[in-house]
Amino acid sequence: MRMIVCIALAMALVRVAAAEPDEPYSQADLTQLPIEELMNIKVSTASKFPQKTTEAPSSVSIITAADIKTYGYRTLADMVRSVRGMSVTYDRNYDYLGTRGLGRTGDYNSRMLLLVDGYRINDPIYDTAPIGTEFPVDVDLIERVEIVRGPGSSIYGSNAVLGVINVITKLGKNFNGTEASGELASFGTDKERLSYGHQYENGAGLLLSASRYRSAGQDQYYPEFNAINNGIAHNLDSDHYGNYFGKLNVAGFTLTGGYSKRDKAVPTASFGTLFNDPNFSVSDGSSFMNLDYYGEMSQHWDASAHLFQGRYFYDGIYPYAGAPVTLNRDQANGAWWGTEVKLVGHLEKHKVVTGVEYQNNYRQDQSNFNVVPYALLLDDRRNSKREGVYAQDEITLGNGLLLNAGLRYDQYSSAGSATNPRLGLIWNPVDATAFKLLYGTAFRAPNVYELYYASPGTQKANPDLKPEKITSYEFVVEHQPWRNLRITADAYANTTSDNINQVIDPADNLLVFRNSGQVNARGVEFEAERLWDNGAQLRTSYAWQISRDVSSGVELINSPRNLAKLNASLPVLGNALRTGLELQYTDKRKTLTGASAAGHLLTNVTVLSEKIAKGMELSASIYNLFDKHYADPGAPEHIQDLILQDGRSYRLKLNYRF
């Protein structure tokens, strides 16, 4: 309600607002850019100011709005799955991101920082980076996604251990009217969206959107439960969500707000629950509001600030054996507010960014209780604060040589202090070539779930956890031999220490989070991207990676050694149609029992027509075209060592703008 009221009040300013200045994020229609601009899109996430990818002190990938249409991406998980060096695991409840050989089970994507227009999405209970259907923004509202690899704590603080994902949303001017969208898909799935966007004559813009998704899911078979209903979980894979999003930009100010809620039935009987019980379900959701300001202080200095507020909730119902069945309810509620102020200086030989950030997590509550008869098992109420100050300088040394140096100091009331540097030496001997030598550290403070959650018979707390840390070295080569061809190669060596991992304590058979030694991750990645004047595109990548526990020398679970990706799109019938083809190979992965999830090759195909009629777009997608049977490793809370994934599925989508 507060989001709606604030948007309504802000709309009253539209009529009297002055024209807005240039914005920190480019909002050009990426489907209409010429080849030269598509190959040189500026990114803002790596350094908190716009820069060419060849000058960024990181290895960066970009997914555009055109990519989302062309390849039929349904979720953020679909997008990152297509990116080099990344993999996704699904346990029929949440999607989990693996990056450069690190994809530990029991991790709610807390080692990746997720942003929406620069606003931190990771919640203050589990530090979750939601990338599945629980992500709060409809994919059709995304202008582009910037994926920055490597430690980012030098400017972002905690969670930016393996990288930063920044989802940049569209403005009202990207719509300039009303758009309705409808989808029908396999497994009894439908989705609807209604969006309105407009840019007014004075330069102000407004975007409002609402989405609804329903999926009945499939019956799931688990041989581990053959004694119960022949191992079939019936009607327990449904997934429903609704989300709302609003964005208003007026004279240098941008007000963004959103609300989302997801309800998911869980078929796996995880955490020791009863199999094939229809009561097992989880609900989670979030709301956020972010007010941004961007403006020029002088010829050389820009200022920006944002004030934000957010809420998060989780509500799970877990059925356990009893007479009658015992329903256990697990809940979490988080609420926070904060602010950040940043200055960016464009000086003769320096690009300087400096800022301060504050966040007050005034509610970090966790509870667990049996419903009937009522029995309170956990009532943990916390609050915490974090402050950070950072500075970075991009120094031009001459002859195409840049030195990027950054440092951030963080103070957490729950985890003490941390200081994290970043150094990058970037050499551009010619405009088409860049060599990058990068060093950085990052940290992740333990969250309240890992520290204090306890449930009798299932999980115990560990308030003595320490922050986990990473030290990273990377060498990157980016070369553009022709205007329409770009080649990237990088090699990295990461060492993580005091890793926070969920394990089963053999002394009492309870789940617990513990700091567990060091992990060395080494790898190389290659990528080539080619564009043609007729609109055809090709991107292919290969990643080799290996991650080992230092003390035992054992490879990590859920860590594929080889990943290979291919994305190709081609206009046909005189640009009347566009076809998109994806090939994704994931090597075998070790499971918790020491067995292996077999390697697999997935093929996805999308056919898109943007010219079927005026204002109308129609697309048809087939996912897992050859109906490949494959499985992902289970986590400690699962009896299943392997969790079977979806076979062939279909989607038909219609967009109409009027």
Beta strands, then each sheet from edge to edge (+ up, - down):
strand 1: 60-64
strand 2: 86-90
strand 3: 95-99
strand 4: 112-116
strand 5: 119-120
strand 6: 142-149
strand 7: 163-169
strand 8: 177-185
strand 9: 189-199
strand 10: 205-215
strand 11: 220-221
strand 12: 232-233
strand 13: 239-250
strand 14: 253-265
strand 15: 281-296
strand 16: 301-320
strand 17: 326-346
strand 18: 350-370
strand 19: 375-398
strand 20: 401-412
strand 21: 416-430
strand 22: 433-444
strand 23: 468-482
strand 24: 485-497
strand 25: 500-505
strand 26: 510-515
strand 27: 518-531
strand 28: 537-549
strand 29: 562-572
strand 30: 577-586
strand 31: 589-590
strand 32: 596-597
strand 33: 600-613
strand 34: 616-623
strand 35: 631-633
strand 36: 642-644
strand 37: 649-657
sheet 1: 1+ 6- 7+ 4+ 5-
sheet 2: 2+ 3-
sheet 3: 8+ 9- 10+ 13- 14+ 15- 16+ 17- 18+ 19- 20+ 21- 22+ 23- 24+ 27- 28+ 29- 30+ 33- 34+ 37- 8+
sheet 4: 11+ 12-
sheet 5: 25+ 26-
sheet 6: 31+ 32-
sheet 7: 35+ 36-
end
